[in-house]
């Protein structure tokens, strides 16, 4: 996902992810200084992604 985001956006831009799943796009976007708008219907996957993003914050 990192290469796709780097080749299709600039820092500070917003990435749309319509099928977040376990969160590879939001995680890569966050590491590359992009904003993310994500959509996920399944609460289980929403929680997984949210926890991954929170953990990423604590590792900095």
N, C-alpha and C positions, 0 to 999 in steps of 0.2 A: 504494500500500500504506500510505503514511503516514496518510491519512485513515481508512482502515479500522481500522488499529491504534489511532489516537487515539480513535475512536468506540466501540471495543469492549474497551478495557482501560485500566488505570491504570499509572503508573510503578511498576516493581518487580514487576509481575505476569509470568507466563510465557505466552508465545505458542507454540502448537504449529503446526508447518508440516509436513504429511505428504508434500509434494511440493516439495522445496526448489528443484530446478532450478538456475538460475544465481544464486539467492540474494536476490531482492528483499525478501522478508519478513524474513529475518534481518538484512539491512542496515538496513532501516527500523526494525525493533524495537530494534536496537542504538543507533541515533541517538536513539530516543525513550525510552531507559532501560528497556527491557523485556528479560526473559530469553527465550531461545528454545530450544526442543527441536525439532530438525529431522530429517527422514528423507529420505535419497536413496540409491537403489540403484545408480545409475550413477556409478562412480568418477570419470569425467571431470567431471561436474557437481559432485560433492563437492569436487574439487580446485579448480575455478573459484570456488566459493563460499568455500572456505577461504582462498584467496589474496585474494579481495576483502575479506574480513573482516580479514585480517592487514594489508593495505594501508590499510584504514580506520583501524586502530590507529596506524599510523605517520604519518598525516596530522594527528593531534591535537597 
